Amino acid sequence: MSKITHEHLGRQAIVYIRQSTADQVANNLESQRRQYGLADRARQLGWSDVAVIDDDLGRSGGGVARPGFEKLLAAICEGRVGAVVSIEASRLARNGRDWHTLLEFCGLVGTLILDEDGIYDARHPNDRLLLGMKGTMSEMELSVLRQRSLEALKQKARRGELFMTVAIGYVRIGNNRIEKDPDRRIVEAIALIFAKFAERVDRDIGAEVIVRLQPLGIEAALAAQTVRSRASEDKRRQVELALEQARYEVGRARRQYDAVDPDNRLVAAELETRWNERLTVVRDLETDLEELTTSSATEPTPVDHERLMLLGADLQRAWTSAGVTSEAKKRIVRTLIDEIVVRVEDSTLDLVIRWHGGAHSALKVKKNRSGQHRWSAEGETIDLVRVLARQMPDRAIASVLNRAGKTTGRGNGWTQSRVCSLRNHNEIPAYREGERQERGEVTLDEAATGSVCQPIDRAPSDQRWSTFGEPAL
């Protein structure tokens, strides 16, 4: 006897459609066609009023909020649904709570459940048992899929290939690759950040390198260079073996291509493609071998060894010599230092230097204040300008600084505009004409010429003089 009655056909049939992820919605189009095609099956079974609920496309059935499923339950409770049509039980729910709630509601109002396998009435014990088993199997299947996915993520993490998020300035390419952001504005901004950051620590790193580059440190560097030379030789040997195997594969591919009937183009084309692929592998390995051969580290000669040992006795003068370029210093740093780990604290930078060979050094570098940089004027010069600004204008201050041998942060001489810029940056008030007289101060030149004969309301002992023709401090 058919389970579909006139009472069921008098109500509405609802086709419930769901796919778990946005990727499935975009790419698994065949599943969508099958699910939407269930509306035709409902009409073939006798329903004239067929509705489709597809609000849950891209939503998991494992317990997350699903507005489409909630709409379905509300319609069932209103008693206007004769049948719920789904391609399989897992589309309706992937957890026991939602599944058994659906069964209870369908049993109370007499709503049928249809899938590709059959028609079920939740009021019948046998159908209820079968539906319960389908729901349990669906929930178990999701649990197994989750466990497999979790293990796969752990394996990728162990290999260093798991990228959940990427750092600022990088973008994800495919599933397991990252590259620099092609946006030139972002690239230049990050480069500027690193350049400014390096300005804070290069002086302290240089001092630490000088300390380390004593004869004992040079001996360690020589030993590390020998170890790297051996490692490079081992790597080169592995590439040579791989190249030998690749050349054998090329020969075999060529023999297979020569042996095929030329008229059999389908087979010949495939064999030719394989032959070309193996030739590409050989070329790549030959390039790698050539690079390893030309760039492999060699052990220093006795003459080089003696020169390096003598370097420790006069390293400070050699490092600070004007003839030593920044590129040469960088090469020395790269030779000695493997990496530098920096942790930013409130007012300092904590640096851990890891040297080639395994040794570590800890440094603390004071952070620059806002607006401070490596080209800032010395604090002594700023203090001097702060005092002089109470007694003379910017042009005279520039003259005094130049006579005293003071220079700007970039080593330039002082001018009126540079003194003005320094004052404004350090919030030093400009000199106001006549303020020295208001304070009762005169220069030695003014006293000698008698331009100030009598101090106003001050005793002669209260006058202050300077020895270089300027007011005393």
C-alpha positions as CSV (number, residue, x, y, z in Angstrom):
1,M,0.0,0.0,0.0
2,S,1.4,3.5,-0.9
3,K,2.4,5.7,2.0
4,I,1.4,8.8,0.0
5,T,-2.3,9.7,0.7
6,H,-4.6,12.5,-0.5
7,E,-3.9,14.3,2.7
8,H,-0.2,14.4,1.9
9,L,-0.8,15.5,-1.6
10,G,-3.1,18.3,-0.4
11,R,-0.3,19.9,1.4
12,Q,3.0,21.3,0.1
13,A,6.1,19.4,-0.8
14,I,9.3,21.1,0.2
15,V,12.6,20.3,-1.5
16,Y,15.5,21.0,0.9
17,I,18.8,21.8,-0.8
18,R,22.1,22.2,1.0
19,Q,25.9,22.1,0.2
20,S,28.4,22.3,3.0
21,T,31.0,24.8,1.7
22,A,31.2,27.8,-0.7
23,D,33.7,25.8,-2.7
24,Q,31.2,23.1,-3.3
25,V,28.6,25.7,-4.3
26,A,31.0,27.1,-6.8
27,N,32.5,23.9,-8.2
28,N,30.2,20.9,-7.4
29,L,27.5,21.9,-9.8
30,E,26.3,18.4,-10.6
31,S,25.2,17.9,-7.0
32,Q,23.2,21.1,-7.3
33,R,21.5,19.9,-10.5
34,R,20.5,16.6,-8.8
35,Q,19.1,18.3,-5.8
36,Y,17.1,20.9,-7.8
37,G,15.9,18.0,-10.0
38,L,14.0,16.5,-7.0
39,A,11.3,19.1,-7.5
40,D,10.3,17.2,-10.7
41,R,10.3,13.9,-8.8
42,A,7.8,15.4,-6.3
43,R,5.5,16.5,-9.1
44,Q,5.7,13.0,-10.7
45,L,4.6,11.5,-7.3
46,G,1.5,13.7,-7.4
47,W,2.3,17.0,-5.6
48,S,1.2,20.1,-7.4
49,D,2.5,22.6,-4.8
50,V,6.3,22.2,-4.7
51,A,8.6,24.7,-2.9
52,V,12.4,24.8,-2.8
53,I,14.4,25.9,0.2
54,D,18.0,26.6,-0.7
55,D,18.9,29.1,1.9
56,D,21.6,26.8,3.4
57,L,23.8,26.5,0.3
58,G,27.4,26.9,1.6
59,R,26.4,26.0,5.2
60,S,27.5,22.9,7.2
61,G,24.9,20.6,8.6
62,G,27.0,19.8,11.6
63,G,25.3,22.1,14.1
64,V,25.8,25.6,12.8
65,A,22.9,28.0,12.4
66,R,20.9,27.2,9.3
67,P,18.1,29.6,8.4
68,G,16.8,27.3,5.7
69,F,16.4,24.4,8.1
70,E,14.7,26.6,10.6
71,K,12.2,27.7,7.9
72,L,11.6,24.0,7.1
73,L,10.8,23.1,10.7
74,A,8.5,26.1,11.1
75,A,6.5,25.1,8.0
76,I,6.3,21.5,9.3
77,C,5.0,22.7,12.6
78,E,2.3,24.7,10.9
79,G,1.0,21.5,9.4
80,R,1.2,22.7,5.8
81,V,4.0,20.3,4.6
82,G,3.0,16.9,3.2
83,A,6.5,15.7,2.4
84,V,10.2,16.8,2.9
85,V,12.3,15.8,-0.2
86,S,16.0,15.6,0.0
87,I,18.7,13.8,-2.0
88,E,19.9,12.0,1.2
89,A,19.6,12.2,4.9
90,S,23.0,13.9,5.3
91,R,21.6,16.9,3.4
92,L,18.9,17.5,6.0
93,A,21.2,17.2,9.1
94,R,24.6,16.0,10.2
95,N,24.0,15.9,13.9
96,G,21.6,14.0,16.1
97,R,19.9,16.9,17.7
98,D,18.6,18.4,14.4
99,W,17.9,15.0,12.8
100,H,15.7,13.7,15.7
101,T,14.0,17.1,16.1
102,L,13.0,16.8,12.4
103,L,11.7,13.2,12.9
104,E,9.7,14.2,16.0
105,F,8.0,17.1,14.1
106,C,7.3,15.0,11.0
107,G,5.8,12.2,13.2
108,L,3.5,14.6,15.0
109,V,2.0,16.2,11.9
110,G,2.3,13.2,9.6
111,T,4.9,14.6,7.2
112,L,6.6,12.2,4.9
113,I,10.4,12.1,4.3
114,L,11.6,11.3,0.8
115,D,15.1,10.6,-0.6
116,E,16.5,8.8,-3.6
117,D,16.1,5.4,-1.8
118,G,12.5,5.6,-0.7
119,I,9.6,7.1,1.1
120,Y,9.5,7.1,4.9
121,D,6.7,7.8,7.5
122,A,8.2,8.8,10.8
123,R,5.0,7.4,12.5
124,H,5.8,3.9,11.5
125,P,8.2,2.0,13.8
126,N,10.2,0.4,11.0
127,D,10.6,3.6,9.0
128,R,11.5,5.4,12.3
129,L,14.2,2.8,12.9
130,L,15.6,3.1,9.4
131,L,15.6,6.9,9.5
132,G,17.3,6.8,12.9
133,M,20.1,4.6,11.5
134,K,20.5,6.9,8.5
135,G,20.9,9.9,10.8
136,T,23.4,8.1,13.0
137,M,25.4,7.0,9.9
138,S,25.3,10.6,8.6
139,E,26.6,12.0,11.9
140,M,29.3,9.3,12.1
141,E,30.4,10.1,8.5
142,L,30.9,13.7,9.4
143,S,32.9,12.8,12.4
144,V,35.2,10.6,10.4
145,L,35.6,13.4,7.7
146,R,36.5,15.9,10.4
147,Q,39.1,13.5,12.0
148,R,40.7,12.9,8.6
149,S,40.8,16.6,7.9
150,L,42.4,17.3,11.2
151,E,45.1,14.7,10.8
152,A,45.8,16.0,7.3
153,L,46.3,19.5,8.8
154,K,48.6,18.2,11.4
155,Q,50.7,16.4,8.8
156,K,51.0,19.6,6.7
157,A,52.0,21.5,9.9
158,R,54.7,19.0,10.6
159,R,56.1,19.6,7.0
160,G,55.8,23.3,7.4
161,E,53.2,23.6,4.7
162,L,50.2,24.7,6.7
163,F,49.3,28.3,6.1
164,M,46.2,29.4,8.1
165,T,47.1,33.1,7.8
166,V,49.9,34.9,6.1
167,A,52.0,37.9,7.3
168,I,51.2,41.4,6.1
169,G,52.8,42.0,2.8
170,Y,52.3,38.5,1.5
171,V,49.4,36.8,-0.3
172,R,48.4,33.2,-0.6
173,I,49.0,31.6,-4.0
174,G,47.1,28.3,-4.4
175,N,46.8,26.1,-1.3
176,N,50.4,25.7,-0.2
177,R,52.3,28.7,-1.6
178,I,52.8,32.3,-0.5
179,E,54.3,35.2,-2.4
180,K,55.0,38.9,-1.8
181,D,52.0,41.2,-2.4
182,P,52.4,42.6,-5.9
183,D,51.0,46.0,-4.8
184,R,54.0,48.3,-5.1
185,R,52.6,50.6,-2.4
186,I,52.6,47.8,0.1
187,V,56.0,46.5,-1.0
188,E,57.6,50.0,-0.6
189,A,55.9,50.6,2.7
190,I,57.3,47.4,4.2
191,A,60.7,48.0,2.8
192,L,60.7,51.5,4.4
193,I,59.7,49.9,7.8
194,F,62.6,47.4,7.6
195,A,65.0,50.1,6.6
196,K,64.1,52.4,9.5
197,F,64.2,49.4,11.9
198,A,67.7,48.5,10.7
199,E,68.9,52.0,11.4
200,R,68.2,51.5,15.1
201,V,70.3,48.4,15.5
202,D,73.1,48.5,13.0
203,R,75.5,50.4,15.3
204,D,75.0,48.0,18.2
205,I,75.2,45.0,15.9
206,G,78.5,46.3,14.4
207,A,79.9,46.7,17.9
208,E,79.0,43.2,18.8
209,V,80.6,41.9,15.6
210,I,83.8,43.7,16.5
211,V,83.8,42.0,19.9
212,R,83.2,38.6,18.3
213,L,85.8,39.1,15.5
214,Q,88.8,38.5,17.8
215,P,91.2,35.7,17.0
216,L,89.0,33.2,18.9
217,G,85.9,34.3,17.0
218,I,87.8,34.1,13.7
219,E,88.9,30.6,14.5
220,A,85.2,29.7,15.1
221,A,84.3,31.3,11.8
222,L,87.0,29.3,10.0
223,A,85.7,26.1,11.5
224,A,82.1,27.0,10.5
225,Q,83.3,27.8,7.0
226,T,84.9,24.3,6.8
227,V,81.7,22.7,8.0
228,R,79.7,24.6,5.4
229,S,82.2,23.6,2.7
230,R,81.6,19.9,3.5
231,A,77.9,20.3,3.6
232,S,78.0,22.0,0.2
233,E,80.1,19.1,-1.2
234,D,77.5,16.6,0.1
235,K,74.7,18.5,-1.5
236,R,76.6,18.7,-4.8
237,R,77.1,14.9,-4.7
238,Q,73.3,14.4,-4.2
239,V,72.6,16.6,-7.2
240,E,75.1,14.7,-9.3
241,L,73.4,11.4,-8.4
242,A,70.0,12.9,-9.3
243,L,71.4,14.2,-12.6
244,E,72.7,10.7,-13.4
245,Q,69.3,9.1,-12.8
246,A,67.6,11.9,-14.8
247,R,69.8,11.3,-17.8
248,Y,69.0,7.6,-17.6
249,E,65.3,8.5,-17.7
250,V,65.9,10.7,-20.7
251,G,67.6,7.8,-22.5
252,R,64.8,5.4,-21.7
253,A,62.2,7.9,-22.8
254,R,64.0,8.4,-26.1
255,R,64.2,4.7,-26.7
256,Q,60.5,4.3,-26.1
257,Y,59.8,7.1,-28.5
258,D,62.0,5.6,-31.2
259,A,60.4,2.2,-30.8
260,V,56.8,3.4,-31.4
261,D,55.2,3.3,-34.8
262,P,55.3,6.9,-36.1
263,D,51.8,6.5,-37.6
264,N,50.4,5.9,-34.2
265,R,50.2,9.6,-33.3
266,L,48.3,9.3,-30.1
267,V,51.0,7.1,-28.5
268,A,53.9,8.9,-30.2
269,A,52.7,12.3,-29.0
270,E,52.4,11.1,-25.4
271,L,55.9,9.6,-25.5
272,E,57.3,12.7,-27.0
273,T,55.8,14.8,-24.2
274,R,57.3,12.5,-21.6
275,W,60.7,12.7,-23.3
276,N,60.5,16.6,-23.2
277,E,59.6,16.6,-19.5
278,R,62.6,14.5,-18.6
279,L,64.8,16.7,-20.7
280,T,63.5,19.7,-18.7
281,V,64.4,17.9,-15.4
282,V,67.9,17.3,-16.7
283,R,68.4,20.9,-17.6
284,D,67.2,22.1,-14.2
285,L,69.5,19.7,-12.4
286,E,72.5,20.8,-14.6
287,T,71.7,24.4,-13.7
288,D,71.6,23.5,-10.0
289,L,74.9,21.6,-10.2
290,E,76.6,24.5,-12.0
291,E,75.4,27.0,-9.3
292,L,76.6,24.7,-6.5
293,T,80.0,24.2,-8.2
294,T,80.6,27.9,-8.7
295,S,79.3,29.1,-5.3
296,S,80.6,26.2,-3.2
297,A,82.6,27.4,-0.2
298,T,86.3,26.5,-0.2
299,E,88.5,26.2,2.8
300,P,90.8,29.2,3.3
301,T,94.5,29.0,2.4
302,P,97.2,29.4,5.0
303,V,97.8,33.0,3.8
304,D,94.1,33.8,4.2
305,H,94.1,32.2,7.7
306,E,97.1,34.4,8.8
307,R,95.4,37.5,7.4
308,L,92.2,36.8,9.3
309,M,94.1,36.2,12.5
310,L,95.9,39.5,12.2
311,L,92.6,41.3,11.5
312,G,91.6,40.8,15.2
313,A,94.4,43.0,16.4
314,D,93.3,46.1,14.5
315,L,89.7,45.4,13.8
316,Q,88.2,48.5,15.5
317,R,90.1,50.8,13.2
318,A,89.4,48.7,10.1
319,W,85.7,48.6,10.8
320,T,85.3,52.3,11.3
321,S,87.6,53.3,8.5
322,A,86.1,55.6,5.9
323,G,87.3,53.2,3.1
324,V,85.2,50.3,4.4
325,T,81.9,50.3,2.5
326,S,78.5,49.3,3.9
327,E,78.4,46.4,1.4
328,A,81.7,45.0,2.9
329,K,80.3,45.2,6.4
330,K,77.1,43.5,5.3
331,R,79.1,40.6,3.8
332,I,81.0,40.2,7.1
333,V,77.8,40.3,9.1
334,R,76.2,37.6,6.8
335,T,79.3,35.4,7.2
336,L,79.2,35.5,11.0
337,I,75.5,35.8,11.9
338,D,72.9,33.2,11.1
339,E,69.8,35.2,12.3
340,I,68.8,38.0,14.6
341,V,65.6,37.6,16.7
342,V,64.1,40.9,17.9
343,R,61.4,41.4,20.5
344,V,60.0,44.9,21.0
345,E,59.5,46.0,24.6
346,D,58.2,49.4,25.8
347,S,61.3,51.4,25.4
348,T,63.9,48.9,24.2
349,L,64.6,46.3,21.6
350,D,65.7,42.9,22.9
351,L,68.0,41.3,20.4
352,V,69.2,37.7,20.3
353,I,72.0,37.1,17.8
354,R,72.5,33.6,16.6
355,W,76.0,33.1,15.2
356,H,77.1,30.5,12.7
357,G,78.3,27.6,14.8
358,G,75.5,27.8,17.4
359,A,76.6,30.5,19.8
360,H,74.1,33.2,21.0
361,S,74.4,36.8,22.2
362,A,71.8,39.0,23.9
363,L,71.6,42.8,23.3
364,K,69.4,45.6,24.5
365,V,69.0,48.6,22.1
366,K,67.2,51.7,23.2
367,K,64.3,52.6,20.9
368,N,64.2,56.0,19.2
369,R,61.7,58.4,20.3
370,S,59.0,59.6,17.9
371,G,60.7,61.7,15.2
372,Q,64.2,60.6,16.2
373,H,66.5,59.0,13.6
374,R,70.1,58.2,12.9
375,W,70.7,61.7,11.4
376,S,69.5,63.6,14.4
377,A,71.8,66.2,15.9
378,E,73.8,65.3,19.0
379,G,72.2,66.0,22.4
380,E,75.2,68.3,23.3
381,T,74.5,70.5,20.2
382,I,70.8,70.7,21.1
383,D,71.5,71.8,24.6
384,L,73.9,74.4,23.3
385,V,71.3,75.8,20.9
386,R,68.8,75.8,23.7
387,V,71.1,78.2,25.7
388,L,72.2,80.3,22.8
389,A,68.6,80.8,21.6
390,R,68.0,83.0,24.7
391,Q,70.8,85.3,23.7
392,M,71.1,85.6,19.9
393,P,69.2,85.0,16.6
394,D,69.5,81.9,14.4
395,R,72.1,83.4,12.1
396,A,74.5,84.2,15.0
397,I,73.8,80.8,16.5
398,A,74.9,79.2,13.3
399,S,78.1,81.2,13.3
400,V,78.9,80.1,16.9
401,L,78.2,76.4,16.1
402,N,80.4,76.5,13.0
403,R,83.3,78.2,15.0
404,A,83.0,75.5,17.7
405,G,83.3,72.7,15.0
406,K,79.7,71.4,15.5
407,T,78.0,69.8,12.6
408,T,74.5,68.6,11.8
409,G,73.5,64.9,12.1
410,R,74.5,64.4,8.4
411,G,77.9,66.2,8.9
412,N,76.9,69.5,7.3
413,G,77.7,72.9,8.5
414,W,75.1,75.1,10.2
415,T,73.0,77.7,8.5
416,Q,70.2,80.0,9.7
417,S,67.5,77.7,8.2
418,R,69.0,74.6,9.8
419,V,69.2,76.2,13.2
420,C,65.5,77.3,12.8
421,S,64.5,73.7,11.8
422,L,66.4,72.3,14.9
423,R,64.7,74.8,17.2
424,N,61.2,74.0,15.9
425,H,61.7,70.3,16.1
426,N,62.9,70.5,19.7
427,E,60.3,73.2,20.7
428,I,63.0,75.8,21.5
429,P,61.7,79.4,21.5
430,A,63.3,81.9,19.0
431,Y,65.4,84.8,20.3
432,R,63.4,88.0,20.9
433,E,65.2,91.3,20.3
434,G,65.9,93.1,23.6
435,E,65.3,90.2,25.9
436,R,68.9,90.2,27.1
437,Q,68.6,93.8,28.2
438,E,65.4,92.9,30.0
439,R,67.3,90.3,32.0
440,G,70.2,92.7,32.6
441,E,72.8,90.8,30.6
442,V,75.6,92.3,28.4
443,T,78.4,91.0,26.3
444,L,82.1,91.8,26.9
445,D,82.2,93.8,23.7
446,E,79.2,95.9,24.9
447,A,80.9,96.4,28.2
448,A,84.2,97.4,26.6
449,T,82.7,100.0,24.3
450,G,80.6,101.4,27.1
451,S,77.4,100.8,25.1
452,V,75.8,99.9,28.4
453,C,77.0,102.4,30.9
454,Q,74.7,101.6,33.8
455,P,72.6,98.5,34.4
456,I,69.0,99.3,35.1
457,D,67.9,98.6,38.6
458,R,70.7,96.2,39.2
459,A,74.0,96.4,41.2
460,P,77.3,96.2,39.3
461,S,78.0,92.9,40.9
462,D,74.9,91.5,39.4
463,Q,76.2,91.9,35.8
464,R,77.3,88.7,34.0
465,W,79.8,88.5,31.2
466,S,81.0,86.0,28.6
467,T,84.6,85.5,27.5
468,F,83.8,85.2,23.7
469,G,81.9,88.4,23.3
470,E,78.5,86.9,24.2
471,P,76.5,86.9,27.5
472,A,77.5,84.4,30.2
473,L,75.5,81.3,30.7
